[in-house]
Amino acid sequence: RRIRQLFLFIDGILALPASLDEAFWQSLASFEKERNMAYISSVERIGIRKGLEQGLRQGLEQGREDMAGMLREQLETRFGRLDAADLDRLQAADSTTLRSWARRLIEARTLDSIWHQ
């Protein structure tokens, strides 16, 4: 643990050229592997947690956008080109609402019956 802290301290003070920086981190990884240990500082843990949270948010948003795009294609195939208000409605909808609209599309006779049921 102390060696890892020393490496982190050195890394914070010493700006290494890219080639040496890579060698430094490879050496640290080898050292930790040999001793079957890895120390992650509290700052690193916070960074990892925030990165995972951000990745999850981005993934969920991307999924919602993809779902809205797929539903748009299905609606336009069935009912023709959507107007601006309908496109705005699709873009503003959350995933639960989009899934509900997708289920309604199966039996809908009109576009309005999808939005209002």
URQUILIN-V802543 format. One record per residue. N is the residue number from 1. RES is the residue in one small letter. SS is DSSP state (H for helix, E for strand, - for the rest). NEAR is the number of other C-alpha atoms within 12 Angstrom. Layout:
BEGIN
<<N,RES,SS,NEAR> <N,RES,SS,NEAR>>
END
This chain:
BEGIN
<<1,r,-,17> <2,r,H,14> <3,i,H,19> <4,r,H,24> <5,q,H,19> <6,l,H,16> <7,f,H,25> <8,l,H,24> <9,f,H,14> <10,i,H,16> <11,d,H,19> <12,g,H,12> <13,i,H,10> <14,l,-,14> <15,a,-,15> <16,l,-,15> <17,p,-,11> <18,a,H,10> <19,s,H,11> <20,l,H,14> <21,d,H,19> <22,e,H,15> <23,a,H,14> <24,f,H,22> <25,w,H,20> <26,q,H,15> <27,s,H,17> <28,l,H,26> <29,a,H,21> <30,s,H,16> <31,f,H,19> <32,e,H,20> <33,k,H,13> <34,e,H,11> <35,r,-,14> <36,n,-,12> <37,m,-,16> <38,a,-,19> <39,y,-,23> <40,i,-,21> <41,s,-,18> <42,s,H,12> <43,v,H,13> <44,e,H,15> <45,r,H,13> <46,i,H,13> <47,g,H,15> <48,i,H,15> <49,r,H,15> <50,k,H,14> <51,g,H,15> <52,l,H,14> <53,e,H,14> <54,q,H,14> <55,g,H,15> <56,l,H,14> <57,r,H,14> <58,q,H,14> <59,g,H,15> <60,l,H,17> <61,e,H,19> <62,q,H,17> <63,g,H,19> <64,r,H,24> <65,e,H,21> <66,d,H,20> <67,m,H,26> <68,a,H,31> <69,g,H,23> <70,m,H,20> <71,l,H,34> <72,r,H,31> <73,e,H,20> <74,q,H,23> <75,l,H,33> <76,e,H,19> <77,t,H,14> <78,r,H,19> <79,f,H,21> <80,g,-,14> <81,r,-,16> <82,l,-,21> <83,d,-,15> <84,a,H,11> <85,a,H,12> <86,d,H,23> <87,l,H,20> <88,d,H,14> <89,r,H,21> <90,l,H,33> <91,q,H,24> <92,a,H,17> <93,a,-,24> <94,d,-,21> <95,s,H,23> <96,t,H,17> <97,t,H,23> <98,l,H,29> <99,r,H,23> <100,s,H,23> <101,w,H,31> <102,a,H,27> <103,r,H,19> <104,r,H,23> <105,l,H,28> <106,i,-,18> <107,e,-,14> <108,a,-,21> <109,r,-,14> <110,t,-,18> <111,l,H,27> <112,d,H,16> <113,s,H,19> <114,i,H,27> <115,w,H,25> <116,h,-,13> <117,q,-,15>>
END
